[in-house]
């Protein structure tokens, strides 16, 4: 389909009720790990990882936007997503 770009997205999530301080600490650690390995992963696999979200709200907004976007694309293609 012309103009469609698909990116895989693997959010790292924690159980509801996890203390905000723990989430912030884990988030910072994951972002640092991704940044440290991004160039090597790109060279070996062609994948460019990125840690582009700072907050849970940003992640959830991205997920919602993706669901809406791909639902529209699938419906336009005649697929009825469940």
C-alpha positions in Angstrom: 0.0 0.0 0.0 1.6 3.3 -1.1 2.6 5.6 1.7 2.2 3.1 4.5 5.2 2.8 6.8 5.2 0.1 9.4 7.4 0.3 12.5 7.5 -2.4 15.2 6.9 -1.2 18.7 7.8 -3.0 21.8 6.9 -1.0 24.9 8.3 -2.0 28.2 5.5 -1.9 30.8 5.2 -2.4 34.5 2.2 -3.5 36.6 -0.4 -0.9 37.6 0.5 0.6 40.9 4.3 0.4 40.4 5.7 3.5 42.2 6.5 6.4 39.8 10.0 6.5 41.1 10.6 2.9 40.1 9.1 3.6 36.7 11.3 6.6 36.2 14.5 4.7 37.3 13.7 1.8 35.0 12.8 4.1 32.1 16.1 5.9 32.4 18.0 2.6 32.6 16.3 1.3 29.5 16.8 4.5 27.5 20.5 4.4 28.4 20.8 0.8 27.4 19.1 1.4 24.1 21.3 4.4 23.3 24.4 2.4 24.1 23.6 -0.4 21.8 21.7 1.4 19.0 24.6 1.8 16.6 25.8 -1.8 17.0 22.3 -3.2 16.5 21.8 -1.1 13.4 25.1 -2.3 11.9 24.3 -6.0 12.6 20.6 -6.1 11.9 19.6 -3.0 10.1 17.2 -2.1 13.0 17.4 1.3 14.4 16.1 1.2 18.0 15.0 4.4 19.6 13.8 5.4 23.1 11.5 8.2 22.2 9.1 8.3 25.1 9.7 9.9 28.5 6.3 9.3 30.1 3.6 6.6 30.3 1.2 9.1 28.8 3.3 9.4 25.7 3.5 5.6 25.3 -0.2 5.2 25.7 -1.0 8.0 23.3 1.3 6.4 20.7 -0.4 3.0 21.2 -3.9 4.6 20.8 -2.8 6.5 17.6 -1.4 3.3 16.1 -4.5 1.4 16.8 -6.6 4.1 15.2 -4.3 4.4 12.2 -4.0 0.7 11.4 -7.7 0.2 12.0 -8.4 2.8 9.3 -5.9 1.2 7.0 -7.3 -2.3 7.4 -10.9 -1.1 7.0 -9.9 0.7 3.8 -8.3 -2.5 2.6 -11.6 -4.4 3.3 -10.4 -6.1 6.5 -12.6 -6.0 9.5 -10.2 -5.8 12.5 -11.4 -7.4 15.7 
